[in-house]
Amino acid sequence: MQISVKEAQENLDQLLDRVENGENVLVTRDGKTVARIVPAKQGLSREERHAALERVRAMAPPRKPGEPTADRSHDDLYDEDGLPA
């Protein structure tokens, strides 16, 4: 759908209803497209977030034997009292 700025201002509520139902809207000024209104992307589900995290983890290089895990990688910076060495 293509609509002028003036028409968009006058019919914003109906326009947003159409966008909410999946329609993309091009807003024009003097016959030139100046904006595109598209439905907002919904957040990822828990399963989708977990799958994305697993894909990122799979790209990481394997940890070498004896190499500290991330939660222990900075231990050498602190003394036994937890103060900077």
N, C-alpha and C positions, 0 to 999 in steps of 0.2 A: 504494500500500500504506500502511496505517496501523498503527502499532504503539505500545504503551505504553513508557514509559521503562524499566520493569522488564524487559519482554520484549527491548527493544533491548540492554540491558546483558547479559542472559543469552545472547543470540544474535548478538553483534556481528560475529563473523567471517562468518557466513552472510548477515547483513544487508549487510555491505560487499560480499560477492560479488554480491548482487542489484543493488546500486547500481552496481557496476563494470560490470554487464551492461546498464546503461541505465535501471534502474528508479528512480523517485523515491519516497522514503519520508517519511511524516509521522510525527513522534514526538509522542505525546500524554501529558499528565499530567492526571489527574482528568477525562478526556474532552475536554480543550482542547489544541489543537495548540500545541506549544512550540518545535518545530524542524522543519526540512525538510532531509533529506539527499539531495543530488543528485550525479550524477557530476561529477568535476572536469573543467573545460574544458581541452582540450589546447591547447597553444600553436599559433600560426599557422605555416603553412609559409613557406618563403622567398618563394615566389611571392605568397602572401597578404600578407605584410609589405611586399613591393615594391609591390603594387597599392594598399595603404593609403597608403603614402608618396606615391605618384603622385597619389592623390585629394587629399591634403593640399596638395601642391605646386600642383595645379590651382586650389585655392581662393585662393592667394596673389595679390595684385595684381601686375600686370606691373612689372618694373623699368624705371625711366625711363632714357633714354639718358644716359650719363655718370655714372650713379649707381654707387657702388662696390658690389662684391659683398660678401657677408657676411664673407668672410675679410679684407677690406680696410676694413670700415666704421669701424674704430676707429683707423686709422693716424694721424689728426690728434691723437690723445691722447698720442703718443709722439714723441720727437725721433729724429734719424738714428742715435743710439746705442741706441735701444730703451728709453730711460729716460722716465719720465713727463715730459711737457712742462710 
